[in-house]
Amino acid sequence: MANQQGAKITVHWLNKSRGQRIIWLLEELGLEYEIKVYKRNAEFRAPASLKEIHPLGKSPTITIEAPGVEKPLVLAESGPIIEYLSEHFGRQLIPQRYPEGKDGMIGAETEEWLRYRYLIHYGEGTLMTIMIIALIVNNIRGAPVLFFLKPITRAIANKVDGSFTNPELETNLTFLEDYLSKSPNDGQFFCGTNLSGADIMMTFALEGAVKRAPMNETSYPKLYSYVRRMQARDAYKRAGERVTEASGEKYIPFSDLDM
């Protein structure tokens, strides 16, 4: 159990959002926390009440009330939340930055740390952007329009997928399949011999690729095995159970949702 330093952590959790990765992180760290549940509206958008916590009304967002600190700390976006919680409560999730005796030397950083820093930003900056575009295009393809407009919306969606989404997804998944296979420890984790914050960052988008790519034992065997291995972790399962209990709805991993 991590030393929580008396901090009260609240996760503002939105269904079918990246907020789930923060619940998983907290379970890995053994921290105590509360979940405040928000449900998407008919337009699949977050409710206005989430904007009372952060002006953008996005998930994940967490608040931390710490002893001796006047105002609650509000943190948004997966990357900063993962880095902040890891730095305070789980240094084991951050690979060692420098070899012994080389602290602060430019270019002397360890491969594990460089992978970690890269993937913390890549997961949302590149990979999740493609997945969001894929989701939007899929919504256009299935949009409820008049029957004579259906061929037009399908043609637009197919054009975007054919010229951008599918090639970009294939390029990135091929890159990640190779990147994972070359990681220390034969691809058990992305950065080294143990779980890191980068693994928690990457898994959500890769879960989406299981259905969208599709990603399976044949197309991307290393990545597919990796996703299923992350989902089999005890902390990942506990996170799902906590959300099921808090929301009253059974948590379904992103990889298993009908999209």
C-alpha positions in Angstrom: 0.0 0.0 0.0 1.4 3.4 -1.1 1.8 6.2 1.5 -1.2 8.4 0.6 0.0 11.3 2.8 -3.6 11.9 3.9 -4.7 12.9 0.4 -8.3 12.4 -0.7 -8.5 11.4 -4.3 -11.7 11.7 -6.3 -12.0 10.4 -9.9 -14.6 12.1 -12.0 -15.4 9.1 -14.2 -17.4 9.3 -17.4 -18.7 6.1 -19.0 -17.0 4.9 -22.1 -14.1 7.3 -21.6 -10.3 7.2 -20.9 -11.1 7.8 -17.3 -11.0 4.0 -16.8 -7.2 4.0 -17.2 -6.9 6.2 -14.1 -9.0 3.8 -12.0 -6.7 1.0 -13.1 -3.6 3.2 -12.2 -5.0 3.8 -8.7 -5.6 0.1 -8.2 -2.0 -0.7 -9.3 -0.8 1.9 -6.8 -3.0 0.6 -4.0 -4.4 4.0 -3.3 -7.8 4.8 -1.7 -10.1 6.9 -3.9 -13.7 7.8 -4.5 -15.5 7.6 -7.9 -18.0 10.2 -9.0 -20.0 8.9 -11.9 -21.1 10.9 -14.9 -23.2 9.5 -17.8 -23.1 10.6 -21.4 -26.2 12.1 -22.9 -28.1 11.2 -26.0 -25.5 13.0 -28.1 -22.8 10.9 -26.5 -21.4 14.0 -24.8 -20.5 14.5 -21.1 -23.1 16.2 -18.9 -22.8 19.9 -18.1 -22.1 19.0 -14.5 -18.6 17.8 -15.4 -17.7 21.3 -16.4 -18.2 22.3 -12.8 -15.0 20.3 -12.1 -13.0 21.4 -15.1 -14.1 24.0 -17.7 -13.7 21.6 -20.6 -15.9 18.9 -19.0 -13.6 16.1 -20.0 -12.7 12.7 -18.5 -10.3 11.8 -17.0 -10.3 14.5 -14.4 -9.3 14.0 -10.8 -9.4 16.2 -7.7 -7.0 15.8 -4.8 -7.6 17.3 -1.4 -4.4 17.3 0.6 -3.8 18.2 4.2 -2.5 21.8 4.6 -3.5 22.8 1.1 -6.3 25.3 0.9 -7.9 24.5 -2.5 -8.3 21.0 -4.1 -5.9 20.3 -6.9 -7.7 19.6 -10.2 -5.9 17.5 -12.8 -7.1 16.8 -16.3 -5.7 14.7 -19.2 -4.4 11.2 -18.9 -0.7 12.0 -19.3 -0.4 14.6 -16.6 -2.5 12.6 -14.2 -0.5 9.4 -14.7 2.8 11.3 -14.3 1.6 13.2 -11.2 0.3 10.2 -9.4 3.3 8.1 -10.3 5.7 10.8 -9.1 4.0 11.1 -5.7 2.8 7.6 -5.1 4.4 5.1 -7.5 7.9 5.8 -8.6 8.2 2.2 -9.5 6.0 3.0 -12.6 8.6 5.4 -13.9 11.8 3.8 -15.3 15.1 5.0 -14.1 16.2 8.0 -16.1 20.0 7.8 -16.0 22.5 5.1 -15.5 24.5 5.4 -12.3 27.1 8.3 -12.5 25.5 10.0 -15.5 22.7 12.1 -13.9 21.8 15.1 -16.1 24.0 14.2 -19.0 22.3 14.9 -22.4 21.8 11.7 -24.4 22.7 9.5 -21.5 19.1 8.6 -20.6 18.2 4.9 -20.4 16.2 3.3 -23.2 13.5 2.4 -20.7 13.0 6.0 -19.7 13.1 7.3 -23.3 10.4 4.8 -24.2 8.3 5.8 -21.2 8.5 9.6 -22.0 7.7 9.0 -25.7 4.7 6.7 -25.2 3.2 8.9 -22.5 2.8 11.6 -25.2 2.4 9.3 -28.2 -0.6 7.4 -26.7 -2.9 10.5 -26.9 -0.9 12.7 -29.3 -0.8 10.2 -32.2 -2.5 6.9 -31.6 -5.7 8.0 -29.9 -6.2 10.8 -32.5 -6.4 8.2 -35.2 -8.8 6.1 -33.1 -11.1 9.1 -32.6 -11.1 9.9 -36.3 -12.0 6.2 -36.9 -14.9 6.5 -34.5 -16.2 9.7 -36.0 -16.0 8.2 -39.5 -17.8 5.1 -38.4 -20.6 7.3 -36.9 -20.9 9.1 -40.3 -21.2 5.7 -42.0 -24.0 4.6 -39.7 -25.7 8.0 -39.4 -29.5 7.9 -39.5 -30.1 9.8 -42.8 -32.7 9.5 -45.6 -32.3 6.3 -47.6 -31.2 8.1 -50.8 -28.4 9.8 -48.8 -27.0 6.6 -47.4 -24.7 5.9 -50.4 -23.3 9.4 -50.1 -22.5 9.1 -46.4 -21.0 5.6 -46.9 -18.9 6.9 -49.8 -17.6 9.8 -47.7 -16.7 7.4 -44.8 -15.1 4.9 -47.1 -13.0 7.6 -48.8 -11.7 8.9 -45.4 -11.0 5.4 -44.2 -9.3 4.4 -47.5 -7.1 7.4 -47.9 -6.3 8.2 -44.2 -7.7 6.2 -41.3 -6.8 2.7 -42.4 -3.3 3.5 -43.8 -2.5 5.5 -40.6 -3.7 2.8 -38.3 -1.8 0.1 -40.2 1.4 2.2 -40.1 1.1 2.8 -36.4 0.2 -0.7 -35.4 3.0 -2.1 -37.5 5.4 0.3 -35.8 4.1 -0.6 -32.3 4.2 -4.4 -33.0 7.9 -4.0 -33.8 8.5 -1.5 -31.0 7.0 -3.9 -28.4 8.9 -6.9 -29.7 12.2 -4.9 -29.2 11.4 -3.8 -25.7 13.5 -5.1 -22.8 12.0 -8.3 -21.5 10.8 -9.6 -24.9 7.7 -7.4 -25.2 6.1 -8.2 -21.8 5.8 -4.4 -21.2 6.5 -1.5 -23.5 9.4 0.0 -21.5 11.2 -2.6 -19.4 10.8 -5.6 -17.2 7.9 -4.1 -15.2 4.7 -2.3 -15.7 5.1 1.5 -16.2 2.7 4.4 -16.6 3.2 4.2 -20.4 1.6 0.7 -20.4 -1.5 2.2 -18.7 -1.5 5.0 -21.2 -1.2 2.8 -24.2 -3.7 0.0 -23.4 -6.9 2.0 -23.9 -6.2 3.0 -27.5 -4.9 -0.5 -28.3 -8.1 -2.0 -26.9 -10.0 0.1 -29.4 -7.7 -1.3 -32.2 -8.7 -4.9 -31.2 -12.0 -4.3 -32.9 -11.3 -1.5 -35.3 -8.1 -2.7 -37.0 -8.9 -5.5 -36.4 -6.1 -6.6 -34.1 -5.8 -10.4 -33.4 -3.4 -13.3 -33.0 -2.7 -13.2 -36.7 -2.5 -9.6 -37.7 -0.6 -8.2 -34.7 0.2 -11.1 -32.4 2.5 -9.3 -30.0 0.1 -6.4 -29.5 -2.9 -8.6 -29.2 -1.2 -10.8 -26.6 -0.1 -7.6 -24.8 -3.6 -6.2 -24.5 -5.1 -9.4 -23.2 -2.2 -9.7 -20.7 -2.9 -6.2 -19.4 -6.6 -7.0 -19.1 -5.8 -10.1 -17.1 -3.9 -8.1 -14.4 -5.6 -8.2 -11.0 -5.6 -4.4 -10.7 -7.3 -4.0 -14.1 -10.0 -6.4 -13.0 -10.4 -4.7 -9.7 -10.8 -1.4 -11.5 -13.7 -2.9 -13.6 -15.3 -4.1 -10.4 -15.0 -0.8 -8.7 -16.7 1.0 -11.6 -19.4 -1.6 -11.9 -20.2 -1.1 -8.2 -20.1 2.7 -8.5 -22.1 3.1 -11.7 -24.5 0.2 -11.3 -23.6 -1.0 -14.8 -21.3 -3.8 -15.7 -18.0 -2.5 -16.9 -17.1 -3.7 -20.4 -13.5 -3.2 -21.7 -13.2 -0.9 -24.7 -12.0 -3.9 -26.8 -15.3 -5.7 -26.2 -17.7 -2.9 -26.8 -20.0 -3.0 -29.9 -18.8 0.0 -32.0 
